[in-house]
Amino acid sequence: MAYVMNRGEIAPPSQQYYRTIQNGYRANGMDERYLERALTQALTEQEERIRQEELDEEEDFVMGLE
Protein backbone atom coordinates (compact mmCIF):
# COMPACT_ATOMS: atom_id res chain seq x y z
CA MET A 1 0.00 0.00 0.00
CA ALA A 2 1.25 3.48 -0.77
CA TYR A 3 0.02 6.94 0.08
CA VAL A 4 -0.03 9.19 -2.98
CA MET A 5 0.07 12.89 -2.20
CA ASN A 6 -1.55 15.61 -4.25
CA ARG A 7 0.25 18.64 -5.68
CA GLY A 8 3.63 16.93 -5.38
CA GLU A 9 4.10 18.03 -1.78
CA ILE A 10 4.08 16.14 1.48
CA ALA A 11 0.67 16.34 3.11
CA PRO A 12 -0.85 14.41 5.99
CA PRO A 13 -3.57 11.88 5.23
CA SER A 14 -7.07 12.26 6.63
CA GLN A 15 -7.57 10.82 10.09
CA GLN A 16 -9.75 8.03 8.66
CA TYR A 17 -7.13 7.07 6.07
CA TYR A 18 -4.35 7.16 8.69
CA ARG A 19 -6.36 4.79 10.89
CA THR A 20 -6.81 2.44 7.92
CA ILE A 21 -3.05 2.41 7.32
CA GLN A 22 -2.41 2.00 11.04
CA ASN A 23 -4.76 -0.99 11.18
CA GLY A 24 -2.85 -2.52 8.27
CA TYR A 25 0.43 -2.03 10.10
CA ARG A 26 -0.99 -3.71 13.20
CA ALA A 27 -2.61 -6.58 11.27
CA ASN A 28 0.74 -7.34 9.63
CA GLY A 29 2.90 -6.89 12.73
CA MET A 30 4.73 -3.92 11.24
CA ASP A 31 6.62 -1.34 13.32
CA GLU A 32 4.29 1.66 13.65
CA ARG A 33 7.15 4.03 14.46
CA TYR A 34 7.78 4.52 10.73
CA LEU A 35 4.15 5.46 10.18
CA GLU A 36 4.18 7.82 13.16
CA ARG A 37 7.39 9.50 11.93
CA ALA A 38 5.92 9.98 8.47
CA LEU A 39 2.80 11.59 9.95
CA THR A 40 4.90 13.88 12.14
CA GLN A 41 7.00 14.91 9.14
CA ALA A 42 3.91 15.57 7.02
CA LEU A 43 2.30 17.68 9.74
CA THR A 44 5.52 19.65 10.32
CA GLU A 45 5.96 20.37 6.62
CA GLN A 46 2.31 21.40 6.31
CA GLU A 47 2.69 23.82 9.25
CA GLU A 48 5.87 25.28 7.72
CA ARG A 49 4.13 25.75 4.37
CA ILE A 50 1.19 27.52 6.03
CA ARG A 51 3.55 29.81 7.98
CA GLN A 52 5.47 30.65 4.81
CA GLU A 53 2.25 31.41 2.94
CA GLU A 54 1.16 33.73 5.75
CA LEU A 55 4.54 35.51 5.69
CA ASP A 56 4.33 35.85 1.92
CA GLU A 57 0.82 37.35 2.19
CA GLU A 58 2.01 39.83 4.83
CA GLU A 59 4.96 40.82 2.64
CA ASP A 60 2.67 41.28 -0.38
CA PHE A 61 0.37 43.46 1.74
CA VAL A 62 3.23 45.63 3.00
CA MET A 63 4.67 45.98 -0.50
CA GLY A 64 1.24 47.08 -1.71
CA LEU A 65 1.24 49.91 0.85
CA GLU A 66 4.52 51.36 -0.38
Predicted model as a PDB file, atoms N, CA, C, CB and O in Angstrom, pLDDT in the B-factor column:
MODEL        1                                                                  
ATOM      1  N   MET A   1       0.852  -1.171   0.000  1.00 64.00           N  
ATOM      2  CA  MET A   1       0.000   0.000   0.000  1.00 64.00           C  
ATOM      3  C   MET A   1       0.899   1.236   0.000  1.00 64.00           C  
ATOM      4  CB  MET A   1      -0.970  -0.003   1.227  1.00 64.00           C  
ATOM      5  O   MET A   1       1.945   1.258   0.649  1.00 64.00           O  
ATOM      6  N   ALA A   2       0.487   2.234  -0.717  1.00 70.00           N  
ATOM      7  CA  ALA A   2       1.252   3.480  -0.769  1.00 70.00           C  
ATOM      8  C   ALA A   2       0.297   4.650  -0.628  1.00 70.00           C  
ATOM      9  CB  ALA A   2       2.065   3.589  -2.088  1.00 70.00           C  
ATOM     10  O   ALA A   2      -0.862   4.578  -1.038  1.00 70.00           O  
ATOM     11  N   TYR A   3       0.792   5.717  -0.050  1.00 65.00           N  
ATOM     12  CA  TYR A   3       0.024   6.940   0.077  1.00 65.00           C  
ATOM     13  C   TYR A   3       0.505   7.892  -1.005  1.00 65.00           C  
ATOM     14  CB  TYR A   3       0.169   7.568   1.503  1.00 65.00           C  
ATOM     15  O   TYR A   3       1.678   8.265  -1.024  1.00 65.00           O  
ATOM     16  N   VAL A   4      -0.378   8.287  -1.898  1.00 68.00           N  
ATOM     17  CA  VAL A   4      -0.026   9.191  -2.982  1.00 68.00           C  
ATOM     18  C   VAL A   4      -0.518  10.580  -2.614  1.00 68.00           C  
ATOM     19  CB  VAL A   4      -0.631   8.718  -4.341  1.00 68.00           C  
ATOM     20  O   VAL A   4      -1.704  10.784  -2.357  1.00 68.00           O  
ATOM     21  N   MET A   5       0.403  11.528  -2.593  1.00 61.00           N  
ATOM     22  CA  MET A   5       0.067  12.891  -2.205  1.00 61.00           C  
ATOM     23  C   MET A   5      -0.312  13.718  -3.414  1.00 61.00           C  
ATOM     24  CB  MET A   5       1.230  13.541  -1.470  1.00 61.00           C  
ATOM     25  O   MET A   5       0.158  13.471  -4.524  1.00 61.00           O  
ATOM     26  N   ASN A   6      -1.148  14.683  -3.194  1.00 64.00           N  
ATOM     27  CA  ASN A   6      -1.546  15.612  -4.248  1.00 64.00           C  
ATOM     28  C   ASN A   6      -0.571  16.776  -4.325  1.00 64.00           C  
ATOM     29  CB  ASN A   6      -2.973  16.128  -4.006  1.00 64.00           C  
ATOM     30  O   ASN A   6       0.139  17.068  -3.363  1.00 64.00           O  
ATOM     31  N   ARG A   7      -0.541  17.428  -5.455  1.00 67.00           N  
ATOM     32  CA  ARG A   7       0.246  18.638  -5.679  1.00 67.00           C  
ATOM     33  C   ARG A   7       1.747  18.429  -5.513  1.00 67.00           C  
ATOM     34  CB  ARG A   7      -0.209  19.710  -4.740  1.00 67.00           C  
ATOM     35  O   ARG A   7       2.495  19.404  -5.443  1.00 67.00           O  
ATOM     36  N   GLY A   8       2.198  17.200  -5.451  1.00 73.00           N  
ATOM     37  CA  GLY A   8       3.626  16.932  -5.383  1.00 73.00           C  
ATOM     38  C   GLY A   8       4.289  17.391  -4.097  1.00 73.00           C  
ATOM     39  O   GLY A   8       5.510  17.541  -4.056  1.00 73.00           O  
ATOM     40  N   GLU A   9       3.515  17.616  -3.049  1.00 77.00           N  
ATOM     41  CA  GLU A   9       4.102  18.030  -1.779  1.00 77.00           C  
ATOM     42  C   GLU A   9       3.654  17.059  -0.685  1.00 77.00           C  
ATOM     43  CB  GLU A   9       3.695  19.496  -1.425  1.00 77.00           C  
ATOM     44  O   GLU A   9       2.637  16.377  -0.812  1.00 77.00           O  
ATOM     45  N   ILE A  10       4.431  17.019   0.374  1.00 79.00           N  
ATOM     46  CA  ILE A  10       4.083  16.141   1.482  1.00 79.00           C  
ATOM     47  C   ILE A  10       2.891  16.735   2.214  1.00 79.00           C  
ATOM     48  CB  ILE A  10       5.288  15.941   2.445  1.00 79.00           C  
ATOM     49  O   ILE A  10       2.897  17.907   2.589  1.00 79.00           O  
ATOM     50  N   ALA A  11       1.870  15.910   2.412  1.00 82.00           N  
ATOM     51  CA  ALA A  11       0.666  16.339   3.109  1.00 82.00           C  
ATOM     52  C   ALA A  11       0.162  15.186   3.960  1.00 82.00           C  
ATOM     53  CB  ALA A  11      -0.426  16.814   2.108  1.00 82.00           C  
ATOM     54  O   ALA A  11       0.248  14.028   3.553  1.00 82.00           O  
ATOM     55  N   PRO A  12      -0.363  15.494   5.136  1.00 89.00           N  
ATOM     56  CA  PRO A  12      -0.853  14.412   5.988  1.00 89.00           C  
ATOM     57  C   PRO A  12      -2.139  13.810   5.431  1.00 89.00           C  
ATOM     58  CB  PRO A  12      -1.086  14.921   7.413  1.00 89.00           C  
ATOM     59  O   PRO A  12      -2.943  14.505   4.810  1.00 89.00           O  
ATOM     60  N   PRO A  13      -2.326  12.510   5.660  1.00 89.00           N  
ATOM     61  CA  PRO A  13      -3.568  11.878   5.226  1.00 89.00           C  
ATOM     62  C   PRO A  13      -4.708  12.277   6.158  1.00 89.00           C  
ATOM     63  CB  PRO A  13      -3.416  10.342   5.184  1.00 89.00           C  
ATOM     64  O   PRO A  13      -4.471  12.811   7.241  1.00 89.00           O  
ATOM     65  N   SER A  14      -5.931  12.020   5.739  1.00 92.00           N  
ATOM     66  CA  SER A  14      -7.066  12.256   6.631  1.00 92.00           C  
ATOM     67  C   SER A  14      -6.946  11.319   7.822  1.00 92.00           C  
ATOM     68  CB  SER A  14      -8.427  12.047   5.891  1.00 92.00           C  
ATOM     69  O   SER A  14      -6.244  10.310   7.759  1.00 92.00           O  
ATOM     70  N   GLN A  15      -7.625  11.652   8.894  1.00 94.00           N  
ATOM     71  CA  GLN A  15      -7.575  10.818  10.093  1.00 94.00           C  
ATOM     72  C   GLN A  15      -8.106   9.415   9.784  1.00 94.00           C  
ATOM     73  CB  GLN A  15      -8.390  11.466  11.241  1.00 94.00           C  
ATOM     74  O   GLN A  15      -7.545   8.424  10.253  1.00 94.00           O  
ATOM     75  N   GLN A  16      -9.166   9.327   9.011  1.00 95.00           N  
ATOM     76  CA  GLN A  16      -9.747   8.028   8.662  1.00 95.00           C  
ATOM     77  C   GLN A  16      -8.754   7.183   7.854  1.00 95.00           C  
ATOM     78  CB  GLN A  16     -11.055   8.222   7.862  1.00 95.00           C  
ATOM     79  O   GLN A  16      -8.592   5.990   8.112  1.00 95.00           O  
ATOM     80  N   TYR A  17      -8.100   7.804   6.887  1.00 92.00           N  
ATOM     81  CA  TYR A  17      -7.130   7.074   6.069  1.00 92.00           C  
ATOM     82  C   TYR A  17      -5.925   6.648   6.902  1.00 92.00           C  
ATOM     83  CB  TYR A  17      -6.672   7.935   4.883  1.00 92.00           C  
ATOM     84  O   TYR A  17      -5.410   5.544   6.723  1.00 92.00           O  
ATOM     85  N   TYR A  18      -5.472   7.511   7.810  1.00 95.00           N  
ATOM     86  CA  TYR A  18      -4.354   7.160   8.688  1.00 95.00           C  
ATOM     87  C   TYR A  18      -4.709   5.943   9.533  1.00 95.00           C  
ATOM     88  CB  TYR A  18      -3.977   8.350   9.595  1.00 95.00           C  
ATOM     89  O   TYR A  18      -3.895   5.033   9.689  1.00 95.00           O  
ATOM     90  N   ARG A  19      -5.925   5.925  10.079  1.00 96.00           N  
ATOM     91  CA  ARG A  19      -6.364   4.787  10.893  1.00 96.00           C  
ATOM     92  C   ARG A  19      -6.385   3.494  10.065  1.00 96.00           C  
ATOM     93  CB  ARG A  19      -7.764   5.061  11.486  1.00 96.00           C  
ATOM     94  O   ARG A  19      -6.037   2.423  10.563  1.00 96.00           O  
ATOM     95  N   THR A  20      -6.795   3.609   8.802  1.00 95.00           N  
ATOM     96  CA  THR A  20      -6.806   2.440   7.924  1.00 95.00           C  
ATOM     97  C   THR A  20      -5.389   1.906   7.730  1.00 95.00           C  
ATOM     98  CB  THR A  20      -7.439   2.791   6.562  1.00 95.00           C  
ATOM     99  O   THR A  20      -5.155   0.700   7.806  1.00 95.00           O  
ATOM    100  N   ILE A  21      -4.457   2.806   7.480  1.00 94.00           N  
ATOM    101  CA  ILE A  21      -3.053   2.409   7.316  1.00 94.00           C  
ATOM    102  C   ILE A  21      -2.526   1.815   8.625  1.00 94.00           C  
ATOM    103  CB  ILE A  21      -2.180   3.626   6.878  1.00 94.00           C  
ATOM    104  O   ILE A  21      -1.842   0.792   8.626  1.00 94.00           O  
ATOM    105  N   GLN A  22      -2.852   2.467   9.721  1.00 96.00           N  
ATOM    106  CA  GLN A  22      -2.407   2.001  11.036  1.00 96.00           C  
ATOM    107  C   GLN A  22      -2.944   0.589  11.317  1.00 96.00           C  
ATOM    108  CB  GLN A  22      -2.870   2.984  12.143  1.00 96.00           C  
ATOM    109  O   GLN A  22      -2.217  -0.259  11.834  1.00 96.00           O  
ATOM    110  N   ASN A  23      -4.190   0.345  10.982  1.00 97.00           N  
ATOM    111  CA  ASN A  23      -4.761  -0.994  11.175  1.00 97.00           C  
ATOM    112  C   ASN A  23      -4.022  -2.022  10.332  1.00 97.00           C  
ATOM    113  CB  ASN A  23      -6.259  -1.001  10.822  1.00 97.00           C  
ATOM    114  O   ASN A  23      -3.810  -3.153  10.769  1.00 97.00           O  
ATOM    115  N   GLY A  24      -3.629  -1.632   9.123  1.00 95.00           N  
ATOM    116  CA  GLY A  24      -2.853  -2.525   8.267  1.00 95.00           C  
ATOM    117  C   GLY A  24      -1.493  -2.835   8.866  1.00 95.00           C  
ATOM    118  O   GLY A  24      -1.029  -3.974   8.819  1.00 95.00           O  
ATOM    119  N   TYR A  25      -0.857  -1.817   9.431  1.00 96.00           N  
ATOM    120  CA  TYR A  25       0.428  -2.033  10.102  1.00 96.00           C  
ATOM    121  C   TYR A  25       0.254  -3.048  11.229  1.00 96.00           C  
ATOM    122  CB  TYR A  25       0.996  -0.696  10.656  1.00 96.00           C  
ATOM    123  O   TYR A  25       1.023  -4.002  11.348  1.00 96.00           O  
ATOM    124  N   ARG A  26      -0.766  -2.827  12.048  1.00 96.00           N  
ATOM    125  CA  ARG A  26      -0.993  -3.713  13.197  1.00 96.00           C  
ATOM    126  C   ARG A  26      -1.328  -5.131  12.751  1.00 96.00           C  
ATOM    127  CB  ARG A  26      -2.121  -3.166  14.076  1.00 96.00           C  
ATOM    128  O   ARG A  26      -0.812  -6.099  13.310  1.00 96.00           O  
ATOM    129  N   ALA A  27      -2.185  -5.252  11.752  1.00 97.00           N  
ATOM    130  CA  ALA A  27      -2.608  -6.578  11.274  1.00 97.00           C  
ATOM    131  C   ALA A  27      -1.436  -7.381  10.713  1.00 97.00           C  
ATOM    132  CB  ALA A  27      -3.692  -6.433  10.202  1.00 97.00           C  
ATOM    133  O   ALA A  27      -1.454  -8.612  10.722  1.00 97.00           O  
ATOM    134  N   ASN A  28      -0.419  -6.671  10.226  1.00 96.00           N  
ATOM    135  CA  ASN A  28       0.737  -7.340   9.628  1.00 96.00           C  
ATOM    136  C   ASN A  28       1.974  -7.310  10.521  1.00 96.00           C  
ATOM    137  CB  ASN A  28       1.061  -6.704   8.304  1.00 96.00           C  
ATOM    138  O   ASN A  28       3.070  -7.660  10.081  1.00 96.00           O  
ATOM    139  N   GLY A  29       1.798  -6.893  11.772  1.00 97.00           N  
ATOM    140  CA  GLY A  29       2.902  -6.891  12.731  1.00 97.00           C  
ATOM    141  C   GLY A  29       4.026  -5.946  12.372  1.00 97.00           C  
ATOM    142  O   GLY A  29       5.180  -6.188  12.726  1.00 97.00           O  
ATOM    143  N   MET A  30       3.702  -4.870  11.671  1.00 96.00           N  
ATOM    144  CA  MET A  30       4.735  -3.917  11.243  1.00 96.00           C  
ATOM    145  C   MET A  30       5.000  -2.889  12.345  1.00 96.00           C  
ATOM    146  CB  MET A  30       4.309  -3.202   9.933  1.00 96.00           C  
ATOM    147  O   MET A  30       4.132  -2.601  13.168  1.00 96.00           O  
ATOM    148  N   ASP A  31       6.203  -2.351  12.342  1.00 96.00           N  
ATOM    149  CA  ASP A  31       6.618  -1.343  13.316  1.00 96.00           C  
ATOM    150  C   ASP A  31       5.941  -0.013  12.994  1.00 96.00           C  
ATOM    151  CB  ASP A  31       8.164  -1.183  13.324  1.00 96.00           C  
ATOM    152  O   ASP A  31       6.217   0.594  11.959  1.00 96.00           O  
ATOM    153  N   GLU A  32       5.062   0.433  13.873  1.00 96.00           N  
ATOM    154  CA  GLU A  32       4.291   1.657  13.645  1.00 96.00           C  
ATOM    155  C   GLU A  32       5.117   2.934  13.790  1.00 96.00           C  
ATOM    156  CB  GLU A  32       3.133   1.706  14.600  1.00 96.00           C  
ATOM    157  O   GLU A  32       4.646   4.015  13.434  1.00 96.00           O  
ATOM    158  N   ARG A  33       6.324   2.826  14.301  1.00 96.00           N  
ATOM    159  CA  ARG A  33       7.150   4.032  14.461  1.00 96.00           C  
ATOM    160  C   ARG A  33       7.408   4.719  13.126  1.00 96.00           C  
ATOM    161  CB  ARG A  33       8.483   3.679  15.126  1.00 96.00           C  
ATOM    162  O   ARG A  33       7.478   5.946  13.061  1.00 96.00           O  
ATOM    163  N   TYR A  34       7.551   3.928  12.054  1.00 94.00           N  
ATOM    164  CA  TYR A  34       7.782   4.518  10.730  1.00 94.00           C  
ATOM    165  C   TYR A  34       6.562   5.318  10.279  1.00 94.00           C  
ATOM    166  CB  TYR A  34       8.110   3.418   9.694  1.00 94.00           C  
ATOM    167  O   TYR A  34       6.697   6.404   9.715  1.00 94.00           O  
ATOM    168  N   LEU A  35       5.389   4.782  10.528  1.00 94.00           N  
ATOM    169  CA  LEU A  35       4.147   5.460  10.180  1.00 94.00           C  
ATOM    170  C   LEU A  35       3.998   6.741  10.995  1.00 94.00           C  
ATOM    171  CB  LEU A  35       2.939   4.532  10.410  1.00 94.00           C  
ATOM    172  O   LEU A  35       3.627   7.787  10.462  1.00 94.00           O  
ATOM    173  N   GLU A  36       4.287   6.651  12.283  1.00 96.00           N  
ATOM    174  CA  GLU A  36       4.183   7.824  13.165  1.00 96.00           C  
ATOM    175  C   GLU A  36       5.161   8.917  12.741  1.00 96.00           C  
ATOM    176  CB  GLU A  36       4.445   7.423  14.631  1.00 96.00           C  
ATOM    177  O   GLU A  36       4.816  10.098  12.738  1.00 96.00           O  
ATOM    178  N   ARG A  37       6.394   8.516  12.379  1.00 95.00           N  
ATOM    179  CA  ARG A  37       7.391   9.502  11.930  1.00 95.00           C  
ATOM    180  C   ARG A  37       6.948  10.181  10.643  1.00 95.00           C  
ATOM    181  CB  ARG A  37       8.759   8.831  11.723  1.00 95.00           C  
ATOM    182  O   ARG A  37       7.118  11.389  10.479  1.00 95.00           O  
ATOM    183  N   ALA A  38       6.382   9.402   9.734  1.00 93.00           N  
ATOM    184  CA  ALA A  38       5.918   9.977   8.467  1.00 93.00           C  
ATOM    185  C   ALA A  38       4.797  10.978   8.714  1.00 93.00           C  
ATOM    186  CB  ALA A  38       5.440   8.868   7.510  1.00 93.00           C  
ATOM    187  O   ALA A  38       4.755  12.030   8.076  1.00 93.00           O  
ATOM    188  N   LEU A  39       3.889  10.660   9.632  1.00 95.00           N  
ATOM    189  CA  LEU A  39       2.805  11.592   9.954  1.00 95.00           C  
ATOM    190  C   LEU A  39       3.361  12.870  10.580  1.00 95.00           C  
ATOM    191  CB  LEU A  39       1.787  10.931  10.908  1.00 95.00           C  
ATOM    192  O   LEU A  39       2.952  13.974  10.221  1.00 95.00           O  
ATOM    193  N   THR A  40       4.282  12.713  11.504  1.00 95.00           N  
ATOM    194  CA  THR A  40       4.900  13.882  12.139  1.00 95.00           C  
ATOM    195  C   THR A  40       5.588  14.764  11.105  1.00 95.00           C  
ATOM    196  CB  THR A  40       5.910  13.443  13.209  1.00 95.00           C  
ATOM    197  O   THR A  40       5.456  15.988  11.141  1.00 95.00           O  
ATOM    198  N   GLN A  41       6.318  14.146  10.189  1.00 93.00           N  
ATOM    199  CA  GLN A  41       6.999  14.912   9.143  1.00 93.00           C  
ATOM    200  C   GLN A  41       5.987  15.635   8.256  1.00 93.00           C  
ATOM    201  CB  GLN A  41       7.887  13.987   8.289  1.00 93.00           C  
ATOM    202  O   GLN A  41       6.180  16.803   7.921  1.00 93.00           O  
ATOM    203  N   ALA A  42       4.925  14.957   7.881  1.00 92.00           N  
ATOM    204  CA  ALA A  42       3.913  15.566   7.019  1.00 92.00           C  
ATOM    205  C   ALA A  42       3.242  16.746   7.715  1.00 92.00           C  
ATOM    206  CB  ALA A  42       2.860  14.526   6.610  1.00 92.00           C  
ATOM    207  O   ALA A  42       3.010  17.784   7.096  1.00 92.00           O  
ATOM    208  N   LEU A  43       2.931  16.591   8.996  1.00 94.00           N  
ATOM    209  CA  LEU A  43       2.300  17.684   9.744  1.00 94.00           C  
ATOM    210  C   LEU A  43       3.246  18.868   9.899  1.00 94.00           C  
ATOM    211  CB  LEU A  43       1.847  17.195  11.123  1.00 94.00           C  
ATOM    212  O   LEU A  43       2.830  20.019   9.768  1.00 94.00           O  
ATOM    213  N   THR A  44       4.517  18.588  10.179  1.00 95.00           N  
ATOM    214  CA  THR A  44       5.517  19.646  10.322  1.00 95.00           C  
ATOM    215  C   THR A  44       5.682  20.414   9.018  1.00 95.00           C  
ATOM    216  CB  THR A  44       6.862  19.059  10.762  1.00 95.00           C  
ATOM    217  O   THR A  44       5.711  21.645   9.022  1.00 95.00           O  
ATOM    218  N   GLU A  45       5.792  19.699   7.906  1.00 92.00           N  
ATOM    219  CA  GLU A  45       5.955  20.368   6.615  1.00 92.00           C  
ATOM    220  C   GLU A  45       4.722  21.171   6.241  1.00 92.00           C  
ATOM    221  CB  GLU A  45       6.256  19.349   5.526  1.00 92.00           C  
ATOM    222  O   GLU A  45       4.834  22.246   5.652  1.00 92.00           O  
ATOM    223  N   GLN A  46       3.545  20.658   6.580  1.00 92.00           N  
ATOM    224  CA  GLN A  46       2.312  21.397   6.309  1.00 92.00           C  
ATOM    225  C   GLN A  46       2.283  22.694   7.121  1.00 92.00           C  
ATOM    226  CB  GLN A  46       1.072  20.527   6.636  1.00 92.00           C  
ATOM    227  O   GLN A  46       1.928  23.747   6.591  1.00 92.00           O  
ATOM    228  N   GLU A  47       2.652  22.628   8.392  1.00 94.00           N  
ATOM    229  CA  GLU A  47       2.691  23.817   9.246  1.00 94.00           C  
ATOM    230  C   GLU A  47       3.689  24.838   8.703  1.00 94.00           C  
ATOM    231  CB  GLU A  47       3.058  23.433  10.693  1.00 94.00           C  
ATOM    232  O   GLU A  47       3.401  26.034   8.678  1.00 94.00           O  
ATOM    233  N   GLU A  48       4.857  24.373   8.271  1.00 93.00           N  
ATOM    234  CA  GLU A  48       5.870  25.280   7.716  1.00 93.00           C  
ATOM    235  C   GLU A  48       5.365  25.951   6.441  1.00 93.00           C  
ATOM    236  CB  GLU A  48       7.175  24.517   7.427  1.00 93.00           C  
ATOM    237  O   GLU A  48       5.596  27.142   6.229  1.00 93.00           O  
ATOM    238  N   ARG A  49       4.680  25.192   5.597  1.00 90.00           N  
ATOM    239  CA  ARG A  49       4.126  25.753   4.365  1.00 90.00           C  
ATOM    240  C   ARG A  49       3.090  26.826   4.668  1.00 90.00           C  
ATOM    241  CB  ARG A  49       3.502  24.650   3.509  1.00 90.00           C  
ATOM    242  O   ARG A  49       3.072  27.880   4.033  1.00 90.00           O  
ATOM    243  N   ILE A  50       2.224  26.551   5.646  1.00 92.00           N  
ATOM    244  CA  ILE A  50       1.188  27.518   6.028  1.00 92.00           C  
ATOM    245  C   ILE A  50       1.837  28.786   6.574  1.00 92.00           C  
ATOM    246  CB  ILE A  50       0.224  26.907   7.082  1.00 92.00           C  
ATOM    247  O   ILE A  50       1.428  29.894   6.226  1.00 92.00           O  
ATOM    248  N   ARG A  51       2.848  28.627   7.431  1.00 93.00           N  
ATOM    249  CA  ARG A  51       3.546  29.811   7.981  1.00 93.00           C  
ATOM    250  C   ARG A  51       4.189  30.625   6.874  1.00 93.00           C  
ATOM    251  CB  ARG A  51       4.620  29.387   9.004  1.00 93.00           C  
ATOM    252  O   ARG A  51       4.118  31.853   6.882  1.00 93.00           O  
ATOM    253  N   GLN A  52       4.820  29.941   5.916  1.00 92.00           N  
ATOM    254  CA  GLN A  52       5.470  30.649   4.814  1.00 92.00           C  
ATOM    255  C   GLN A  52       4.446  31.381   3.959  1.00 92.00           C  
ATOM    256  CB  GLN A  52       6.276  29.674   3.951  1.00 92.00           C  
ATOM    257  O   GLN A  52       4.688  32.510   3.531  1.00 92.00           O  
ATOM    258  N   GLU A  53       3.310  30.752   3.709  1.00 91.00           N  
ATOM    259  CA  GLU A  53       2.253  31.411   2.935  1.00 91.00           C  
ATOM    260  C   GLU A  53       1.742  32.658   3.651  1.00 91.00           C  
ATOM    261  CB  GLU A  53       1.091  30.439   2.681  1.00 91.00           C  
ATOM    262  O   GLU A  53       1.482  33.681   3.017  1.00 91.00           O  
ATOM    263  N   GLU A  54       1.598  32.572   4.975  1.00 92.00           N  
ATOM    264  CA  GLU A  54       1.160  33.729   5.752  1.00 92.00           C  
ATOM    265  C   GLU A  54       2.193  34.849   5.683  1.00 92.00           C  
ATOM    266  CB  GLU A  54       0.906  33.331   7.214  1.00 92.00           C  
ATOM    267  O   GLU A  54       1.835  36.017   5.534  1.00 92.00           O  
ATOM    268  N   LEU A  55       3.478  34.494   5.791  1.00 91.00           N  
ATOM    269  CA  LEU A  55       4.537  35.506   5.690  1.00 91.00           C  
ATOM    270  C   LEU A  55       4.543  36.144   4.305  1.00 91.00           C  
ATOM    271  CB  LEU A  55       5.915  34.881   5.991  1.00 91.00           C  
ATOM    272  O   LEU A  55       4.710  37.356   4.173  1.00 91.00           O  
ATOM    273  N   ASP A  56       4.362  35.324   3.280  1.00 88.00           N  
ATOM    274  CA  ASP A  56       4.325  35.850   1.917  1.00 88.00           C  
ATOM    275  C   ASP A  56       3.152  36.817   1.731  1.00 88.00           C  
ATOM    276  CB  ASP A  56       4.227  34.697   0.904  1.00 88.00           C  
ATOM    277  O   ASP A  56       3.297  37.856   1.087  1.00 88.00           O  
ATOM    278  N   GLU A  57       1.996  36.474   2.295  1.00 88.00           N  
ATOM    279  CA  GLU A  57       0.824  37.348   2.195  1.00 88.00           C  
ATOM    280  C   GLU A  57       1.069  38.672   2.910  1.00 88.00           C  
ATOM    281  CB  GLU A  57      -0.416  36.654   2.780  1.00 88.00           C  
ATOM    282  O   GLU A  57       0.703  39.733   2.405  1.00 88.00           O  
ATOM    283  N   GLU A  58       1.694  38.607   4.094  1.00 85.00           N  
ATOM    284  CA  GLU A  58       2.011  39.833   4.830  1.00 85.00           C  
ATOM    285  C   GLU A  58       2.975  40.699   4.028  1.00 85.00           C  
ATOM    286  CB  GLU A  58       2.615  39.499   6.211  1.00 85.00           C  
ATOM    287  O   GLU A  58       2.802  41.915   3.945  1.00 85.00           O  
ATOM    288  N   GLU A  59       3.980  40.078   3.443  1.00 84.00           N  
ATOM    289  CA  GLU A  59       4.955  40.818   2.636  1.00 84.00           C  
ATOM    290  C   GLU A  59       4.269  41.478   1.441  1.00 84.00           C  
ATOM    291  CB  GLU A  59       6.086  39.880   2.153  1.00 84.00           C  
ATOM    292  O   GLU A  59       4.527  42.642   1.133  1.00 84.00           O  
ATOM    293  N   ASP A  60       3.391  40.722   0.768  1.00 80.00           N  
ATOM    294  CA  ASP A  60       2.666  41.278  -0.379  1.00 80.00           C  
ATOM    295  C   ASP A  60       1.816  42.474   0.061  1.00 80.00           C  
ATOM    296  CB  ASP A  60       1.773  40.194  -1.039  1.00 80.00           C  
ATOM    297  O   ASP A  60       1.728  43.469  -0.659  1.00 80.00           O  
ATOM    298  N   PHE A  61       1.197  42.380   1.228  1.00 77.00           N  
ATOM    299  CA  PHE A  61       0.368  43.461   1.735  1.00 77.00           C  
ATOM    300  C   PHE A  61       1.215  44.709   2.010  1.00 77.00           C  
ATOM    301  CB  PHE A  61      -0.365  43.018   3.010  1.00 77.00           C  
ATOM    302  O   PHE A  61       0.850  45.818   1.620  1.00 77.00           O  
ATOM    303  N   VAL A  62       2.337  44.512   2.679  1.00 76.00           N  
ATOM    304  CA  VAL A  62       3.233  45.634   3.001  1.00 76.00           C  
ATOM    305  C   VAL A  62       3.774  46.269   1.728  1.00 76.00           C  
ATOM    306  CB  VAL A  62       4.401  45.162   3.893  1.00 76.00           C  
ATOM    307  O   VAL A  62       3.840  47.493   1.620  1.00 76.00           O  
ATOM    308  N   MET A  63       4.155  45.446   0.773  1.00 77.00           N  
ATOM    309  CA  MET A  63       4.674  45.975  -0.503  1.00 77.00           C  
ATOM    310  C   MET A  63       3.605  46.772  -1.225  1.00 77.00           C  
ATOM    311  CB  MET A  63       5.176  44.832  -1.408  1.00 77.00           C  
ATOM    312  O   MET A  63       3.914  47.743  -1.915  1.00 77.00           O  
ATOM    313  N   GLY A  64       2.344  46.369  -1.073  1.00 80.00           N  
ATOM    314  CA  GLY A  64       1.242  47.084  -1.709  1.00 80.00           C  
ATOM    315  C   GLY A  64       0.997  48.432  -1.072  1.00 80.00           C  
ATOM    316  O   GLY A  64       0.403  49.305  -1.706  1.00 80.00           O  
ATOM    317  N   LEU A  65       1.431  48.634   0.156  1.00 73.00           N  
ATOM    318  CA  LEU A  65       1.244  49.912   0.847  1.00 73.00           C  
ATOM    319  C   LEU A  65       2.300  50.925   0.458  1.00 73.00           C  
ATOM    320  CB  LEU A  65       1.264  49.708   2.346  1.00 73.00           C  
ATOM    321  O   LEU A  65       2.103  52.129   0.626  1.00 73.00           O  
ATOM    322  N   GLU A  66       3.402  50.453  -0.052  1.00 68.00           N  
ATOM    323  CA  GLU A  66       4.518  51.364  -0.377  1.00 68.00           C  
ATOM    324  C   GLU A  66       4.318  52.044  -1.699  1.00 68.00           C  
ATOM    325  CB  GLU A  66       5.833  50.617  -0.395  1.00 68.00           C  
ATOM    326  O   GLU A  66       5.160  52.838  -2.119  1.00 68.00           O  
TER     327      GLU A  66                                                      
ENDMDL                                                                          
END                                                                             
